[in-house]
Amino acid sequence: MNWVVTSSTFLAAAIEVIEMVAIVVAVGVSRSWKWSLFGAAGGVVVLAALVAILGTALQHVALDPLRLIVGALLLVFGLQWLRKGASQVARMGWSSGIGDQSVDDSPAGEGVDWTSVVLSFKGVSLEGLEVSVIVVAFGSAGGNLGSAIIGAAAALVVVGALGGATYKAVARIPRRALQLFVGALLSTFGTFWANEGLGVSWPGEDWSLLGVLAVYVLFALSLTKIVRGWQAHPEQSDDRELATEGAR
């Protein structure tokens, strides 16, 4: 056992696992736990197959195109949910209507909820692949792949346990508020990964996620206030729409 390799891999992998668990928990509590976990399990299976096939060649996998695709997808869904959440909160308040609606227009309980499956699958696949690259890189550099695997596995267990312990608290958040903040969270990951895929270097690396999330949350709260003002004065909103149509 090389404790330097193990601890280094644990810390590096933990950051990626936090992002992975955050997406799975957010999608699960806001839409469908069943299909969110199903998508996550599918991501783990595909990832295991890739690791078994590619092995140490994972160090040479081009992650940027994958980050761009996954980031763009998360950004699209995230902005849609953020918009819907802001509209619902502005119209009905933060705490009313708990549990009486789905995040998306289609009921999550009827058939396969492909939104939950795809988002969790892509989140787990991308972050899991990055964890695999970290394991191979740290293990090869330290000459002890086994220690790197133990460090990554420990990160997965610890962060996963924390996610499992806190999801009930997250689930208590009123559905409309949850929709808004989940939209902000997915938009944050989408913006971060898409820009990484385009070659953007974020200051502070993964810590930049906190700053991006703060921007989206402030934007969501501001949007809620603006929409509430429109709904309080519908005649002004109608005048703006007529003016816009006339300009066209």
Steps between C-alpha positions, in 0.01 A plus 500: 500500500634839394319747726616802302344361183186393688441835670580703187262291291231523769512881506512538122225244440278636778446825311380314191283263707334798674393630160376155400297448819362857485349436156352161593348634825368817333332306221371236742332733749359729233374237253532126557736312730433176317604625159777724630664200668430289190690750286781516756526119501515501121781753513693280743458194275619685190787651695607158633500364145714790377747455784523126433557554128728803502687456830801730523417640156242715681777755555479583130119528474389840368260629765439845350243391235312300762500795741364726228215263408400418858538862608278625218233244587501590870490870417192456280310304763624720783387826340160349419448390860628831634251689281210279606600519864522880495160522335336261750658664805404846378139395447437270799772575755788297641321259730161431342422194294761269649517174310209569265693546178785359299799707398425432136165528326477121454417293812809321631291211628369382163736270315871561472609848602768539236599845624606354836672205334699708252609770744618254765660272241701779341598654834624169639671401175692826463603537863573129530723514196690791651541303823636207298751729329606633842548145631712396204706821509569494876549125506745502212693798636530340844563152367208360700171474312339303784546788747347743252198272454452479878514880530239549226275228643519664844401835349202339329386329819544806725340754266226254400418441867479875560268535203281218630490657846400847377252422223206494743580855608517605134169325431329715766562812294172617338473364147490836326802630686677171434423530130657844489817408689546168316476698177772732630715201599469324164563828317814546709641159409396547139674837471812373674539181296405653165760773544760243606419310182567818304841534667411767757721493812296585808677693780519274802398202283207309657463762773367731231180295512404683820533837331303391193228351722475826696453692174220268384326509839509881504373501143217262593397711800509818289296330228243392759465858622464633144235241407310570822493868402363411156232281652404772748450745210377284208383806302863622479612159383231502230611847387859378469387202294291721268792739459731212415254361243458844348876542467517171312 
